Every structure is written in structure tokens, then in C-alpha cells.
Amino acid sequence: MAIDLEAVNDRITAIEETIAAVVAEHELGEIVTSLPGIGTTLAAEFLAHAGTLTTYQSPAALAAHAGLAPISRDSGRRQGHQVRPHRYHRGLRRVFSMSSFTALTHCPRSRAYYDKKRAEGKTVNAG
């Protein structure tokens, strides 16, 4: 059983090296991996979901597709009513969520920003 486990670990290492090589060759690989909290595995997942980013007109469009931007539900009588979206790309949302949690533990600037917002009274999920 230990030999099988060692073989699985070797296979995982080989797959991770292949993913790192593919991300390094991608035109946006260096940019994506430079973001706090995004390593090669999350970068590969992001690039698989988002593609070349030419389909998004702006960063706000990418945020809306990932479900990070609130949707306006204004009517004739009320304004400024924004709700969380129900339809969004679950894979992109996962990449951004995982990267933010990773950045909290490894990036001091992200941790300082999070602590500042918590001191302002924001909830854990609100930023």
C-alpha cells in the first residue's frame, strides 16, 4: 500500500509540473500568477474558465460573470437596491474565493486590508 501511495504522489507531482509548464507558456500566465493568492493551480483553473479575457469588455464584466458584482434591482420608486446575483460562473467564483483566502494567509497587504475592513464593522464575506 505504501508503494501505491508513493506512485500516486509521484503522479501528482508530475501533473503539477505539467500544469506549471502550461501556465508558464500561456500569454497571461505570468500576469495571473503575479496576483496575490493565485498559484499555478488556481491560475490554470482561472485561465481555463476565463480564456483569453477578450470576451470581457471590462474588469467589471469579469466580476459580474464571476458573481462578485452586485446586481441592481431598482424600480420606479426605489433606487440603490442591489442584490447578490443568483446566476454566475461557479468556477470563476471558486477561483476568486480560494485566492482571497490564500492571500489572507500569505500576503501581508491583503491581511491588513481585511483587518481594516473588519475593524470598520464589515462582515466576513463583505469587503
Beta strands, then each sheet from edge to edge (+ up, - down):
strand 1: 71-72
strand 2: 82-83
sheet 1: 1+ 2-
end
